[in-house]
Amino acid sequence: MTLKGNHYVWMAPQPEDIGATPIEFLHRLPGPCWLVLPGRDRSRSRVMATLLHGNEPSGLMAIHRCILAGIQPAVDIHVFLGSVIAARTEPLFSQRFLSGHRDLNRCFRPPFNDSEGVIAQHMLDYLTALQPECLIDIHNTSGSGPEFSVAPFDNALHRSLAQLFTHRMIVTELRLGALMEIATPKFAALTVECGGANEHSSHEIAYEGVVRYLTRSDVLSDASSTTIFEVFDEPLRFELEDGTALQYGEGP
């Protein structure tokens, strides 16, 4: 493992290196870290980000399981694990981000003038140097709920990538400083929300999708599926003042 800037880079981690459980794996990570999984085609690369929020473990569990299984990717896979320290704060996987710090997934735009901003800027610099063919950012939803994806653009590239995990995609013009906002019409980058952090089904959705992302030679051509693909355009964002109570239901 080598230190580059403020990120560690772990080349070709082996099953015996990462611990038998995701918890052991988490404790072996030194902090914000890149894992590099060599693929059959070393001329191409894809990126997977996860644990940008310390209380969302499904992506970490999925990549740990893939490494333990000895799955060789089709192309080089660069995995970024972000809020490792928050995830390790007791009780484990309970802190979205550290108290007094910013949400890392709101830091991928200037200013980069605090510790989270520096992490985000170094990650963006890494991506610029790497020039991957696409990026996925794996999360869990707050509470329980179905899996879905979020993208800044609705086109064939983003739909194909989303269908590795889900048949739902939210398309939004909201810009909050999230990692997926680096997407362009020709560079697919999206968020995958796998469901609640405490639901076994969420971990399975993450794992099965990650296996497809790692092993398929082409993830950007239109995926063949008999499932209807649902697109939800332009969600509204409500920000409530402290002390506000909100109720919702199917009727008035």
Residue pairs with C-beta under 8 A, 6 or more apart in sequence:
1 8
1 9
1 10
1 11
1 30
1 33
2 8
2 9
2 11
3 9
4 126
5 122
5 125
6 31
6 32
6 118
6 119
6 122
7 31
7 32
7 33
7 34
7 119
7 122
7 123
7 126
8 29
8 30
8 31
8 32
8 33
8 34
9 33
9 34
9 36
10 33
10 34
10 35
10 36
11 36
12 36
12 37
12 38
13 35
13 37
13 67
14 67
15 67
15 68
15 70
17 28
18 24
18 25
18 28
18 64
18 67
18 68
19 25
19 27
19 28
19 64
20 68
21 64
22 57
22 60
22 61
22 64
23 92
25 60
25 64
26 60
26 84
26 87
26 88
26 92
27 88
29 81
29 84
30 84
31 84
31 85
32 80
32 81
32 82
32 83
32 84
32 119
32 123
33 80
33 81
33 84
34 78
34 79
34 80
34 81
34 126
35 63
35 67
35 77
35 78
35 79
35 81
36 76
36 77
36 78
36 79
37 66
37 67
37 72
37 73
37 76
37 77
37 78
37 79
37 214
38 72
38 73
38 76
39 45
39 72
39 73
39 74
39 75
39 76
39 77
40 72
40 73
40 74
40 75
41 74
41 75
41 76
41 217
42 75
42 76
43 75
44 75
44 76
44 133
45 75
45 76
45 77
45 78
45 130
45 131
45 132
45 133
46 73
46 75
46 76
46 77
46 78
46 132
46 133
46 134
46 135
46 136
46 213
46 219
47 77
47 78
47 79
47 80
47 127
47 130
47 132
47 134
47 135
47 136
48 59
48 63
48 77
48 78
48 79
48 80
48 135
48 136
48 137
48 138
48 210
48 213
49 59
49 79
49 80
49 82
49 123
49 135
49 136
49 137
49 138
49 179
50 56
50 58
50 59
50 60
50 62
50 63
50 79
50 80
50 81
50 82
50 137
50 138
50 139
51 57
51 59
51 60
51 81
51 82
51 83
51 84
51 87
52 82
52 83
52 104
52 105
52 137
52 139
52 179
53 82
53 83
53 86
53 96
53 97
53 103
53 104
53 105
53 139
53 140
54 83
54 84
54 85
54 86
54 87
54 88
54 89
54 93
54 94
54 95
54 96
54 97
54 98
55 86
55 87
55 93
55 94
55 95
55 96
55 140
55 197
56 93
56 96
56 138
56 139
56 140
56 197
57 87
57 93
57 140
57 197
57 203
58 138
58 139
58 140
58 194
58 195
58 197
58 202
58 203
58 205
58 206
59 138
59 139
59 194
59 206
59 210
60 81
60 87
61 203
61 206
61 207
62 138
62 203
62 206
62 207
62 209
62 210
63 79
63 210
65 207
66 207
66 210
66 211
66 214
71 211
71 214
71 215
72 215
73 214
73 215
74 214
74 215
74 216
74 217
75 133
75 217
77 213
77 214
78 126
78 130
78 132
80 123
80 126
82 104
82 105
82 119
82 123
83 95
83 96
83 97
83 98
83 104
85 98
86 95
86 96
86 97
86 98
86 101
87 93
87 95
89 95
89 98
93 197
96 103
97 103
97 104
97 116
101 114
101 115
101 116
102 114
102 116
102 117
103 116
104 116
104 119
104 120
105 137
105 177
105 178
105 179
106 176
106 177
106 178
107 116
107 117
107 119
107 120
107 177
108 120
108 123
108 124
108 177
108 178
108 179
108 181
108 182
109 175
109 177
109 181
111 117
112 118
112 120
112 121
120 179
123 179
124 182
127 135
127 182
133 220
134 157
134 161
134 187
134 188
134 189
134 219
134 220
135 179
135 180
135 182
135 183
135 187
135 188
135 189
135 190
136 161
136 164
136 165
136 189
136 190
136 191
136 192
136 213
137 178
137 179
137 180
137 189
137 190
137 191
137 192
138 192
138 194
138 206
138 209
138 210
139 191
139 192
139 193
139 194
140 193
140 194
140 195
140 196
140 197
140 202
141 193
141 194
141 195
141 196
141 197
141 202
143 196
144 195
144 196
144 198
144 199
145 193
145 195
145 196
146 168
146 195
147 165
147 166
147 168
147 192
147 193
147 194
147 195
147 202
147 205
148 166
148 168
148 169
148 170
148 193
149 161
149 162
149 165
149 166
149 168
149 169
149 170
149 190
149 191
149 192
149 193
150 169
150 170
150 171
150 172
150 180
150 190
150 191
150 193
151 158
151 162
151 169
151 170
151 171
151 172
151 180
151 183
151 188
151 189
151 190
151 191
152 171
152 172
152 173
152 180
152 181
152 183
152 189
153 171
153 183
153 184
153 185
154 169
154 171
154 231
154 233
155 185
156 222
157 185
157 186
157 187
157 188
157 220
158 169
158 183
158 188
158 190
159 169
159 222
159 223
159 229
159 231
160 188
160 219
160 220
160 221
160 222
160 223
161 188
161 190
161 219
161 220
162 168
162 169
162 190
162 192
162 229
163 223
163 225
163 229
164 209
164 212
164 213
164 216
164 219
164 223
165 192
165 194
165 205
165 206
165 208
165 209
165 212
166 192
166 205
166 209
167 225
167 227
167 228
167 229
167 230
168 229
168 230
168 232
169 190
169 229
169 230
169 231
169 232
170 231
170 232
170 235
171 231
171 232
171 233
171 234
172 234
172 235
173 234
174 235
174 237
175 181
178 191
179 189
179 191
180 189
180 190
180 191
181 189
182 189
183 189
183 190
188 220
192 206
192 209
194 202
194 203
194 205
194 206
194 209
195 201
195 202
195 205
196 202
212 219
213 219
240 246
